[in-house]
């Protein structure tokens, strides 16, 4: 039995953003070697790992949950022209019955930002 909460506290996810060809924003959760090893350990122990994406128009506050998914990538397809959006993500951990077990703190994630241009 592994301690999912203790492992979640060690994760250091980083949100990375890029423009797509259609001028949408692709947000990816970047994980270092240690993070990838922790997530593999969790998955091997039967846990499900998902990523919850957040967006805000302020760097340090006002993040609202947008989407939760298994893949570490989110495509933002809407926004207000000329507005700077900030993105963060958290790693969510569920047991084999689908019950929520642990998550990373939102402040653990370094933010990404993009100016909405379309």
C-alpha positions, 0 to 999 in steps of 0.5 A, a space after each residue: 500500500 502506497 501513500 497517495 497523499 504523500 506522493 501527491 505532495 511531492 509532485 511539481 506539475 508545470 503548465 506549458 502553453 502554446 498556440 495552435 494553428 487555429 489560434 487556440 491555446 494548447 495547455 500541457 502539464 509538464 512533469 519532470 523525471 521524479 514526477 513521472 516516476 511517482 505517477 507510474 508508481 501510483 498507476 502501478 498500484 492501481 490508482 487512476 491519475 487525471 489532470 484538472 485544468 484551471 483558467 484565470 484572467 489574473 496571475 495569482 487568483 481567480 482560477 476556475 476549473 475548466 476540465 478534468 481528463 486523463 490526458 495531460 493536455 487541454 485545448 482552450 478554444 474560447 476567450 475574449 480577444 486581447 485578454 491574457 489568460 493564465 492556466 494551471 493544472 492539478 494532478 487528481 488521484 483516484 482509487 480503483 473504485 473511482 473514489 477521490 484520494 488525493 490531489 496536488 495543491 493548485 499553488 504547486 503548479 507553475 502557471 502558463 499564460 497566453 494572450 487570446 488573439 482571435 
